[in-house]
C-alpha cells in the first residue's frame, strides 16, 4: 500500500538552471515560486553581468507565501568548485 504525504511540500535548491529552462518548468509544475509570489527586485542568485536566478524555493500551489524577501549579496570567498564563482 502506497502512503502519500498529506502535508505541504517545499522544494528548494541550487538548480543550476534559469526559470526558462526545461528542468525548472518540469519541477515547478503545480508549484509556486516563492520569489515570484513575494520577492522583490531582480532576484540575482548567480554572479553574472545581468541578474539571473538559479536558486529556487518552490511550494505547493495551496501554500501561502506571505513574507516579502530580498536576495542579498554576501561578501565571501567561494570555493574553487562552487557554481557561485
N, C-alpha and C positions, 0 to 999 in steps of 0.2 A: 504494500500500500504506500503510495506516494504522499508525503506530507508537504504542504506548501506554507511558506512564511506568510502570516496574515498581517504583520506589521508593516510600517513604512520602510522603504528601501532608499539608501543613498549610495550612489556610485561616484567616487571621486578619485582623481589621479592625474598623473602626467601622461597624457595620451600620445604626445609627440606628433600630433596632427592638429590641424585647424578645424574650426567649426564648419568648414566647407568640404571636409574630407568624407569619403565613403564610410570610413570606420566610425567617425563621430555620428553620422546620420544613422547608422545601424544601432549603435549603443544608446543614442539619445531618443530613439523611437519610444513613444508613450512615456516620456520623462520630461521634466522641466529643467532647464539650465538655470542654476541659481543666479549666475551673473546677469542673464537676460531679465530674470524676474526682479532682482533687487540690486544689481550692480550699478556702478556709476563710472563714467569715463569710458576710455577705450578698452580697458582690461588687459593690459600688456602683461603676459607672464613669460615671455621669451625675449631675450635681448637681441633685437633686430632693428633695422633702421625705421620701421614703422610698427605701430602697435600690433601685436599678434598674441592670441591666446592659444596655448597648447595644454594647459592645465584646466580641468573642469570639475565642477560639482553638479551632479545630476540627482534629481529627486523624483519620487512618484508624481504622477500628474495631480493627485489629490492632496499632496503636501502643500503647505502654505509657507512660502519664503517671505519673512516679514522684515528682516533687518537689511538696511542699505549698507553695503560694504564697498570698500575700495581696495584695489590691489596696490600695495606699496612696494617700491623698490627697496631692497636691502643692500647695504654695502657689505659684501662678503667676498671671501676668496673661494671661488668654485673649485671643486675637484677637477683634475685634468680630464676625467672621463664623463663629466656631467654634461647634460644637454643644456644646462643654463649658462654655459660659457659665452 
